Amino acid sequence: MKNYPLISVILFTLFLGGCQLTHVEGEVDGVNIRATTDENKSSSNHGNGSFCPPGQAKKGNC
């Protein structure tokens, strides 16, 4: 039973290792915070969609 705390900490760490934080929104000290890892809902600009990788352009896929 001496190893019970160690085993429980290891199991808890493995359990949380599979979790992923995908969206955070809130306010801290009067500053609005919004963070997301969902690429479809991201507000960042990734271009206008006209980029074509060189290998695909040579194959005529773009």
Secondary structure by P-SEA (a helix, b strand, c coil): ccaaaaaaaaaaaaaaccccccbbbbbcccbbbbbbcccccccccccccccccaaaaaaccc
